[in-house]
């Protein structure tokens, strides 16, 4: 059974930092691409960072957020620096891959709230 467990969210002031973690079990973590998404009330879900096809970031977080992965711990991290109020959202980790038989494997964390307020 596959599990993705997120941690590290919370409430901070503008300019501060947080690191989100997402630990997986039940899968071959190394074979998956990693995505971090976020969603705010009334807004569409936004892809903020991905390792799919190389590391890329949304323009809104470029230079402030960093995605990484620890293969030995089957864990991915999203380091978020210089946080802004507009970064307030529910953040989700997502692991995905297309298998040899073209079957899509797509797993999601439970979501982690990040709030940035003065």
C-alpha positions in Angstrom: 0.0 0.0 0.0 1.3 3.4 -1.0 1.5 6.2 1.6 2.7 9.8 1.2 2.9 11.7 4.5 3.5 15.4 4.5 4.8 17.6 7.3 6.4 20.9 8.0 3.6 23.4 7.3 2.5 26.1 9.6 2.1 29.9 10.2 4.9 32.3 9.6 5.5 36.0 9.1 6.5 37.5 5.7 10.1 36.9 5.0 10.4 33.8 7.0 11.1 30.3 5.8 9.5 26.8 6.0 10.5 23.4 4.8 7.8 21.0 3.7 8.6 17.2 3.7 6.8 14.4 2.0 7.9 10.8 2.9 6.7 7.9 0.8 6.4 4.2 1.4 5.2 1.3 -0.6 6.8 2.5 -3.9 10.1 2.6 -5.6 10.7 6.3 -4.8 13.7 6.6 -7.2 11.6 5.9 -10.2 9.1 8.7 -9.7 9.1 12.3 -10.7 8.1 14.8 -8.0 5.7 17.7 -8.1 4.7 20.2 -5.5 1.4 21.9 -6.0 -0.5 24.5 -4.0 -4.1 25.7 -3.9 -5.7 28.7 -2.3 -9.4 29.1 -1.7 -11.1 30.3 -4.9 -8.0 29.7 -7.0 -6.9 26.9 -9.3 -4.3 24.4 -8.3 -0.8 25.7 -9.2 2.3 23.6 -9.9 5.1 25.4 -8.0 8.0 23.0 -8.5 8.7 19.8 -10.4 11.5 17.4 -11.2 9.7 16.1 -14.3 12.0 16.7 -17.3 14.4 18.6 -15.1 13.9 20.9 -12.1 11.5 23.8 -12.8 9.7 26.3 -10.8 6.7 28.5 -11.2 7.7 32.1 -11.9 6.0 33.2 -8.7 8.4 31.2 -6.5 11.6 31.1 -8.7 14.6 32.1 -6.6 12.8 31.6 -3.3 11.7 27.9 -3.3 13.9 24.8 -3.8 12.8 21.3 -4.5 15.0 18.3 -3.4 14.8 14.6 -2.8 16.6 12.2 -0.5 16.5 8.8 -2.2 17.7 6.9 0.9 14.8 8.3 3.0 12.3 8.2 0.1 11.5 11.8 1.0 11.1 15.0 -1.0 11.5 18.5 0.4 10.2 21.9 -0.6 12.4 24.6 1.0 10.5 27.9 1.0 12.3 31.1 1.7 11.3 34.8 1.8 7.7 33.7 2.2 5.0 36.2 1.1 1.3 36.4 2.0 0.4 35.3 -1.5 2.2 32.0 -0.8 -0.5 31.1 1.7 -2.1 27.9 0.4 -2.6 24.2 0.9 0.5 22.5 -0.4 0.5 19.0 -1.9 3.3 16.7 -2.9 2.7 14.4 -5.9 4.7 11.5 -7.2 4.0 10.4 -10.7 5.4 8.1 -13.4 4.4 6.3 -16.5 5.1 2.6 -16.3 6.6 0.4 -19.0 3.1 -0.6 -19.9 2.0 3.0 -20.2 0.1 2.8 -17.0 0.1 6.0 -15.0 1.1 6.0 -11.4 -0.1 9.1 -9.5 0.1 9.5 -5.8 -0.7 12.5 -3.6 0.1 13.6 -0.1 -2.6 14.7 2.3 -1.9 18.4 2.0 -0.1 20.8 4.3 -1.3 24.3 5.2 1.1 27.2 4.9 -0.1 30.5 6.2 2.0 33.7 5.8 0.6 36.7 7.7 1.9 39.8 9.4 
